[in-house]
Amino acid sequence: MKPRVFFLLFLLVAAMIETGESEENEEGSNESGKSTEAKNTDASVDNEDSDIDGDSD
């Protein structure tokens, strides 16, 4: 039964390490997501400007 306990502890530690790494990756992807959102916002502003000029009408 003891090998099972060590194996389960190993899995628990491995899962905790994986969770910690994925949280760091999510923070990095959130930052890049914010810059992507800013780019999308800029593009939508450009589209609104062309609508005001009447180019798309």
PyMOL Python script that loads the backbone (N, CA, C, O; Angstrom):
from pymol import cmd

cmd.read_pdbstr("""\
ATOM      1  N   MET A   1       0.820  -1.198   0.000  1.00  0.00           N
ATOM      2  CA  MET A   1       0.000   0.000   0.000  1.00  0.00           C
ATOM      3  C   MET A   1       0.865   1.263   0.000  1.00  0.00           C
ATOM      4  O   MET A   1       0.443   2.301  -0.511  1.00  0.00           O
ATOM      5  N   LYS A   2       2.060   1.182   0.565  1.00  0.00           N
ATOM      6  CA  LYS A   2       2.911   2.357   0.605  1.00  0.00           C
ATOM      7  C   LYS A   2       3.338   2.830  -0.791  1.00  0.00           C
ATOM      8  O   LYS A   2       3.372   4.038  -1.024  1.00  0.00           O
ATOM      9  N   PRO A   3       3.664   1.938  -1.719  1.00  0.00           N
ATOM     10  CA  PRO A   3       3.999   2.436  -3.061  1.00  0.00           C
ATOM     11  C   PRO A   3       2.853   3.233  -3.685  1.00  0.00           C
ATOM     12  O   PRO A   3       3.094   4.192  -4.418  1.00  0.00           O
ATOM     13  N   ARG A   4       1.615   2.844  -3.400  1.00  0.00           N
ATOM     14  CA  ARG A   4       0.466   3.597  -3.913  1.00  0.00           C
ATOM     15  C   ARG A   4       0.452   5.006  -3.334  1.00  0.00           C
ATOM     16  O   ARG A   4       0.166   5.970  -4.044  1.00  0.00           O
ATOM     17  N   VAL A   5       0.761   5.127  -2.043  1.00  0.00           N
ATOM     18  CA  VAL A   5       0.759   6.439  -1.393  1.00  0.00           C
ATOM     19  C   VAL A   5       1.821   7.330  -2.025  1.00  0.00           C
ATOM     20  O   VAL A   5       1.556   8.496  -2.319  1.00  0.00           O
ATOM     21  N   PHE A   6       3.029   6.787  -2.238  1.00  0.00           N
ATOM     22  CA  PHE A   6       4.087   7.573  -2.847  1.00  0.00           C
ATOM     23  C   PHE A   6       3.705   7.964  -4.276  1.00  0.00           C
ATOM     24  O   PHE A   6       3.961   9.088  -4.708  1.00  0.00           O
ATOM     25  N   PHE A   7       3.100   7.044  -4.995  1.00  0.00           N
ATOM     26  CA  PHE A   7       2.680   7.334  -6.363  1.00  0.00           C
ATOM     27  C   PHE A   7       1.631   8.450  -6.388  1.00  0.00           C
ATOM     28  O   PHE A   7       1.700   9.353  -7.222  1.00  0.00           O
ATOM     29  N   LEU A   8       0.666   8.384  -5.477  1.00  0.00           N
ATOM     30  CA  LEU A   8      -0.368   9.417  -5.417  1.00  0.00           C
ATOM     31  C   LEU A   8       0.228  10.770  -5.018  1.00  0.00           C
ATOM     32  O   LEU A   8      -0.174  11.807  -5.545  1.00  0.00           O
ATOM     33  N   LEU A   9       1.183  10.758  -4.089  1.00  0.00           N
ATOM     34  CA  LEU A   9       1.853  12.002  -3.724  1.00  0.00           C
ATOM     35  C   LEU A   9       2.613  12.575  -4.914  1.00  0.00           C
ATOM     36  O   LEU A   9       2.600  13.784  -5.145  1.00  0.00           O
ATOM     37  N   PHE A  10       3.272  11.705  -5.662  1.00  0.00           N
ATOM     38  CA  PHE A  10       3.994  12.142  -6.852  1.00  0.00           C
ATOM     39  C   PHE A  10       3.042  12.783  -7.862  1.00  0.00           C
ATOM     40  O   PHE A  10       3.346  13.831  -8.432  1.00  0.00           O
ATOM     41  N   LEU A  11       1.898  12.152  -8.079  1.00  0.00           N
ATOM     42  CA  LEU A  11       0.912  12.708  -9.004  1.00  0.00           C
ATOM     43  C   LEU A  11       0.386  14.054  -8.507  1.00  0.00           C
ATOM     44  O   LEU A  11       0.182  14.976  -9.297  1.00  0.00           O
ATOM     45  N   LEU A  12       0.171  14.162  -7.209  1.00  0.00           N
ATOM     46  CA  LEU A  12      -0.310  15.417  -6.638  1.00  0.00           C
ATOM     47  C   LEU A  12       0.699  16.537  -6.845  1.00  0.00           C
ATOM     48  O   LEU A  12       0.333  17.641  -7.246  1.00  0.00           O
ATOM     49  N   VAL A  13       1.964  16.255  -6.573  1.00  0.00           N
ATOM     50  CA  VAL A  13       3.008  17.264  -6.753  1.00  0.00           C
ATOM     51  C   VAL A  13       3.131  17.631  -8.236  1.00  0.00           C
ATOM     52  O   VAL A  13       3.264  18.808  -8.573  1.00  0.00           O
ATOM     53  N   ALA A  14       3.087  16.647  -9.105  1.00  0.00           N
ATOM     54  CA  ALA A  14       3.183  16.915 -10.540  1.00  0.00           C
ATOM     55  C   ALA A  14       2.011  17.778 -11.008  1.00  0.00           C
ATOM     56  O   ALA A  14       2.189  18.681 -11.826  1.00  0.00           O
ATOM     57  N   ALA A  15       0.822  17.501 -10.493  1.00  0.00           N
ATOM     58  CA  ALA A  15      -0.348  18.289 -10.867  1.00  0.00           C
ATOM     59  C   ALA A  15      -0.216  19.720 -10.359  1.00  0.00           C
ATOM     60  O   ALA A  15      -0.604  20.661 -11.051  1.00  0.00           O
ATOM     61  N   MET A  16       0.326  19.890  -9.160  1.00  0.00           N
ATOM     62  CA  MET A  16       0.513  21.240  -8.614  1.00  0.00           C
ATOM     63  C   MET A  16       1.524  22.017  -9.445  1.00  0.00           C
ATOM     64  O   MET A  16       1.344  23.210  -9.690  1.00  0.00           O
ATOM     65  N   ILE A  17       2.587  21.347  -9.878  1.00  0.00           N
ATOM     66  CA  ILE A  17       3.600  22.006 -10.710  1.00  0.00           C
ATOM     67  C   ILE A  17       2.986  22.398 -12.049  1.00  0.00           C
ATOM     68  O   ILE A  17       3.203  23.514 -12.521  1.00  0.00           O
ATOM     69  N   GLU A  18       2.232  21.511 -12.659  1.00  0.00           N
ATOM     70  CA  GLU A  18       1.585  21.802 -13.939  1.00  0.00           C
ATOM     71  C   GLU A  18       0.613  22.971 -13.804  1.00  0.00           C
ATOM     72  O   GLU A  18       0.541  23.823 -14.689  1.00  0.00           O
ATOM     73  N   THR A  19      -0.127  23.015 -12.711  1.00  0.00           N
ATOM     74  CA  THR A  19      -1.079  24.104 -12.492  1.00  0.00           C
ATOM     75  C   THR A  19      -0.346  25.427 -12.359  1.00  0.00           C
ATOM     76  O   THR A  19      -0.792  26.435 -12.905  1.00  0.00           O
ATOM     77  N   GLY A  20       0.764  25.442 -11.648  1.00  0.00           N
ATOM     78  CA  GLY A  20       1.556  26.658 -11.487  1.00  0.00           C
ATOM     79  C   GLY A  20       2.092  27.151 -12.815  1.00  0.00           C
ATOM     80  O   GLY A  20       2.087  28.355 -13.073  1.00  0.00           O
ATOM     81  N   GLU A  21       2.554  26.247 -13.661  1.00  0.00           N
ATOM     82  CA  GLU A  21       3.076  26.625 -14.961  1.00  0.00           C
ATOM     83  C   GLU A  21       1.967  27.141 -15.865  1.00  0.00           C
ATOM     84  O   GLU A  21       2.174  28.099 -16.611  1.00  0.00           O
ATOM     85  N   SER A  22       0.801  26.526 -15.811  1.00  0.00           N
ATOM     86  CA  SER A  22      -0.287  26.965 -16.683  1.00  0.00           C
ATOM     87  C   SER A  22      -0.799  28.332 -16.260  1.00  0.00           C
ATOM     88  O   SER A  22      -1.228  29.112 -17.110  1.00  0.00           O
ATOM     89  N   GLU A  23      -0.765  28.646 -14.963  1.00  0.00           N
ATOM     90  CA  GLU A  23      -1.185  29.971 -14.519  1.00  0.00           C
ATOM     91  C   GLU A  23      -0.235  31.029 -15.047  1.00  0.00           C
ATOM     92  O   GLU A  23      -0.675  32.105 -15.450  1.00  0.00           O
ATOM     93  N   GLU A  24       1.071  30.743 -15.053  1.00  0.00           N
ATOM     94  CA  GLU A  24       2.035  31.693 -15.590  1.00  0.00           C
ATOM     95  C   GLU A  24       1.810  31.875 -17.086  1.00  0.00           C
ATOM     96  O   GLU A  24       1.900  32.992 -17.596  1.00  0.00           O
ATOM     97  N   ASN A  25       1.519  30.796 -17.786  1.00  0.00           N
ATOM     98  CA  ASN A  25       1.266  30.883 -19.213  1.00  0.00           C
ATOM     99  C   ASN A  25      -0.002  31.664 -19.498  1.00  0.00           C
ATOM    100  O   ASN A  25      -0.059  32.419 -20.468  1.00  0.00           O
ATOM    101  N   GLU A  26      -1.025  31.492 -18.662  1.00  0.00           N
ATOM    102  CA  GLU A  26      -2.267  32.228 -18.864  1.00  0.00           C
ATOM    103  C   GLU A  26      -2.049  33.720 -18.698  1.00  0.00           C
ATOM    104  O   GLU A  26      -2.622  34.517 -19.440  1.00  0.00           O
ATOM    105  N   GLU A  27      -1.220  34.110 -17.726  1.00  0.00           N
ATOM    106  CA  GLU A  27      -0.939  35.524 -17.535  1.00  0.00           C
ATOM    107  C   GLU A  27      -0.261  36.088 -18.774  1.00  0.00           C
ATOM    108  O   GLU A  27      -0.594  37.188 -19.214  1.00  0.00           O
ATOM    109  N   GLY A  28       0.676  35.354 -19.336  1.00  0.00           N
ATOM    110  CA  GLY A  28       1.350  35.815 -20.540  1.00  0.00           C
ATOM    111  C   GLY A  28       0.391  35.892 -21.714  1.00  0.00           C
ATOM    112  O   GLY A  28       0.458  36.829 -22.508  1.00  0.00           O
ATOM    113  N   SER A  29      -0.499  34.921 -21.832  1.00  0.00           N
ATOM    114  CA  SER A  29      -1.449  34.957 -22.932  1.00  0.00           C
ATOM    115  C   SER A  29      -2.479  36.046 -22.731  1.00  0.00           C
ATOM    116  O   SER A  29      -2.987  36.599 -23.706  1.00  0.00           O
ATOM    117  N   ASN A  30      -2.802  36.372 -21.475  1.00  0.00           N
ATOM    118  CA  ASN A  30      -3.721  37.477 -21.235  1.00  0.00           C
ATOM    119  C   ASN A  30      -3.113  38.793 -21.685  1.00  0.00           C
ATOM    120  O   ASN A  30      -3.803  39.644 -22.247  1.00  0.00           O
ATOM    121  N   GLU A  31      -1.811  38.959 -21.437  1.00  0.00           N
ATOM    122  CA  GLU A  31      -1.159  40.188 -21.868  1.00  0.00           C
ATOM    123  C   GLU A  31      -1.171  40.284 -23.386  1.00  0.00           C
ATOM    124  O   GLU A  31      -1.461  41.344 -23.939  1.00  0.00           O
ATOM    125  N   SER A  32      -0.861  39.193 -24.057  1.00  0.00           N
ATOM    126  CA  SER A  32      -0.879  39.223 -25.508  1.00  0.00           C
ATOM    127  C   SER A  32      -2.308  39.358 -26.007  1.00  0.00           C
ATOM    128  O   SER A  32      -2.543  39.954 -27.058  1.00  0.00           O
ATOM    129  N   GLY A  33      -3.261  38.815 -25.269  1.00  0.00           N
ATOM    130  CA  GLY A  33      -4.663  38.972 -25.633  1.00  0.00           C
ATOM    131  C   GLY A  33      -5.091  40.416 -25.528  1.00  0.00           C
ATOM    132  O   GLY A  33      -5.872  40.896 -26.350  1.00  0.00           O
ATOM    133  N   LYS A  34      -4.590  41.114 -24.527  1.00  0.00           N
ATOM    134  CA  LYS A  34      -4.930  42.527 -24.381  1.00  0.00           C
ATOM    135  C   LYS A  34      -4.396  43.315 -25.562  1.00  0.00           C
ATOM    136  O   LYS A  34      -5.087  44.192 -26.081  1.00  0.00           O
ATOM    137  N   SER A  35      -3.180  43.020 -25.996  1.00  0.00           N
ATOM    138  CA  SER A  35      -2.633  43.751 -27.130  1.00  0.00           C
ATOM    139  C   SER A  35      -3.407  43.409 -28.403  1.00  0.00           C
ATOM    140  O   SER A  35      -3.577  44.259 -29.276  1.00  0.00           O
ATOM    141  N   THR A  36      -3.872  42.173 -28.504  1.00  0.00           N
ATOM    142  CA  THR A  36      -4.690  41.797 -29.656  1.00  0.00           C
ATOM    143  C   THR A  36      -6.013  42.548 -29.623  1.00  0.00           C
ATOM    144  O   THR A  36      -6.497  43.014 -30.654  1.00  0.00           O
ATOM    145  N   GLU A  37      -6.600  42.662 -28.424  1.00  0.00           N
ATOM    146  CA  GLU A  37      -7.853  43.394 -28.305  1.00  0.00           C
ATOM    147  C   GLU A  37      -7.652  44.851 -28.691  1.00  0.00           C
ATOM    148  O   GLU A  37      -8.515  45.449 -29.335  1.00  0.00           O
ATOM    149  N   ALA A  38      -6.520  45.425 -28.301  1.00  0.00           N
ATOM    150  CA  ALA A  38      -6.252  46.815 -28.637  1.00  0.00           C
ATOM    151  C   ALA A  38      -6.139  46.951 -30.158  1.00  0.00           C
ATOM    152  O   ALA A  38      -6.636  47.920 -30.731  1.00  0.00           O
ATOM    153  N   LYS A  39      -5.497  45.995 -30.803  1.00  0.00           N
ATOM    154  CA  LYS A  39      -5.390  46.041 -32.259  1.00  0.00           C
ATOM    155  C   LYS A  39      -6.770  45.929 -32.898  1.00  0.00           C
ATOM    156  O   LYS A  39      -7.063  46.628 -33.868  1.00  0.00           O
ATOM    157  N   ASN A  40      -7.617  45.055 -32.362  1.00  0.00           N
ATOM    158  CA  ASN A  40      -8.966  44.924 -32.897  1.00  0.00           C
ATOM    159  C   ASN A  40      -9.754  46.210 -32.704  1.00  0.00           C
ATOM    160  O   ASN A  40     -10.539  46.595 -33.571  1.00  0.00           O
ATOM    161  N   THR A  41      -9.553  46.872 -31.581  1.00  0.00           N
ATOM    162  CA  THR A  41     -10.241  48.127 -31.321  1.00  0.00           C
ATOM    163  C   THR A  41      -9.793  49.170 -32.331  1.00  0.00           C
ATOM    164  O   THR A  41     -10.619  49.913 -32.861  1.00  0.00           O
ATOM    165  N   ASP A  42      -8.496  49.234 -32.603  1.00  0.00           N
ATOM    166  CA  ASP A  42      -7.996  50.195 -33.578  1.00  0.00           C
ATOM    167  C   ASP A  42      -8.595  49.924 -34.950  1.00  0.00           C
ATOM    168  O   ASP A  42      -8.951  50.854 -35.674  1.00  0.00           O
ATOM    169  N   ALA A  43      -8.704  48.656 -35.304  1.00  0.00           N
ATOM    170  CA  ALA A  43      -9.263  48.300 -36.602  1.00  0.00           C
ATOM    171  C   ALA A  43     -10.729  48.697 -36.670  1.00  0.00           C
ATOM    172  O   ALA A  43     -11.195  49.171 -37.707  1.00  0.00           O
ATOM    173  N   SER A  44     -11.463  48.509 -35.573  1.00  0.00           N
ATOM    174  CA  SER A  44     -12.873  48.856 -35.589  1.00  0.00           C
ATOM    175  C   SER A  44     -13.044  50.368 -35.669  1.00  0.00           C
ATOM    176  O   SER A  44     -14.010  50.849 -36.263  1.00  0.00           O
ATOM    177  N   VAL A  45     -12.130  51.117 -35.085  1.00  0.00           N
ATOM    178  CA  VAL A  45     -12.193  52.580 -35.186  1.00  0.00           C
ATOM    179  C   VAL A  45     -11.967  52.986 -36.635  1.00  0.00           C
ATOM    180  O   VAL A  45     -12.642  53.883 -37.140  1.00  0.00           O
ATOM    181  N   ASP A  46     -11.021  52.331 -37.309  1.00  0.00           N
ATOM    182  CA  ASP A  46     -10.778  52.636 -38.709  1.00  0.00           C
ATOM    183  C   ASP A  46     -12.023  52.343 -39.545  1.00  0.00           C
ATOM    184  O   ASP A  46     -12.358  53.108 -40.450  1.00  0.00           O
ATOM    185  N   ASN A  47     -12.706  51.246 -39.247  1.00  0.00           N
ATOM    186  CA  ASN A  47     -13.920  50.921 -39.976  1.00  0.00           C
ATOM    187  C   ASN A  47     -14.996  51.966 -39.748  1.00  0.00           C
ATOM    188  O   ASN A  47     -15.724  52.322 -40.675  1.00  0.00           O
ATOM    189  N   GLU A  48     -15.104  52.461 -38.521  1.00  0.00           N
ATOM    190  CA  GLU A  48     -16.094  53.495 -38.232  1.00  0.00           C
ATOM    191  C   GLU A  48     -15.757  54.771 -38.982  1.00  0.00           C
ATOM    192  O   GLU A  48     -16.657  55.465 -39.457  1.00  0.00           O
ATOM    193  N   ASP A  49     -14.474  55.090 -39.097  1.00  0.00           N
ATOM    194  CA  ASP A  49     -14.077  56.294 -39.823  1.00  0.00           C
ATOM    195  C   ASP A  49     -14.477  56.189 -41.292  1.00  0.00           C
ATOM    196  O   ASP A  49     -14.945  57.162 -41.882  1.00  0.00           O
ATOM    197  N   SER A  50     -14.293  55.012 -41.880  1.00  0.00           N
ATOM    198  CA  SER A  50     -14.655  54.862 -43.283  1.00  0.00           C
ATOM    199  C   SER A  50     -16.170  54.956 -43.453  1.00  0.00           C
ATOM    200  O   SER A  50     -16.645  55.426 -44.487  1.00  0.00           O
ATOM    201  N   ASP A  51     -16.937  54.512 -42.450  1.00  0.00           N
ATOM    202  CA  ASP A  51     -18.387  54.651 -42.524  1.00  0.00           C
ATOM    203  C   ASP A  51     -18.797  56.114 -42.478  1.00  0.00           C
ATOM    204  O   ASP A  51     -19.716  56.530 -43.183  1.00  0.00           O
ATOM    205  N   ILE A  52     -18.118  56.889 -41.653  1.00  0.00           N
ATOM    206  CA  ILE A  52     -18.444  58.316 -41.535  1.00  0.00           C
ATOM    207  C   ILE A  52     -18.134  59.029 -42.852  1.00  0.00           C
ATOM    208  O   ILE A  52     -18.878  59.917 -43.270  1.00  0.00           O
ATOM    209  N   ASP A  53     -17.044  58.642 -43.498  1.00  0.00           N
ATOM    210  CA  ASP A  53     -16.673  59.281 -44.765  1.00  0.00           C
ATOM    211  C   ASP A  53     -17.641  58.916 -45.883  1.00  0.00           C
ATOM    212  O   ASP A  53     -17.693  59.594 -46.909  1.00  0.00           O
ATOM    213  N   GLY A  54     -18.401  57.854 -45.687  1.00  0.00           N
ATOM    214  CA  GLY A  54     -19.348  57.441 -46.703  1.00  0.00           C
ATOM    215  C   GLY A  54     -18.750  56.498 -47.723  1.00  0.00           C
ATOM    216  O   GLY A  54     -19.378  56.219 -48.744  1.00  0.00           O
ATOM    217  N   ASP A  55     -17.539  55.994 -47.469  1.00  0.00           N
ATOM    218  CA  ASP A  55     -16.894  55.081 -48.411  1.00  0.00           C
ATOM    219  C   ASP A  55     -17.660  53.775 -48.518  1.00  0.00           C
ATOM    220  O   ASP A  55     -17.752  53.199 -49.602  1.00  0.00           O
ATOM    221  N   SER A  56     -18.210  53.301 -47.408  1.00  0.00           N
ATOM    222  CA  SER A  56     -18.868  52.006 -47.421  1.00  0.00           C
ATOM    223  C   SER A  56     -20.332  52.119 -47.844  1.00  0.00           C
ATOM    224  O   SER A  56     -20.973  51.098 -48.093  1.00  0.00           O
ATOM    225  N   ASP A  57     -20.866  53.310 -47.929  1.00  0.00           N
ATOM    226  CA  ASP A  57     -22.281  53.474 -48.306  1.00  0.00           C
ATOM    227  C   ASP A  57     -22.506  53.277 -49.764  1.00  0.00           C
ATOM    228  O   ASP A  57     -23.639  53.381 -50.233  1.00  0.00           O
TER     229      ASP A  57
END
""", "prot")
cmd.dss("prot")
cmd.show_as("cartoon", "prot")
cmd.util.cbc("prot")
cmd.orient("prot")
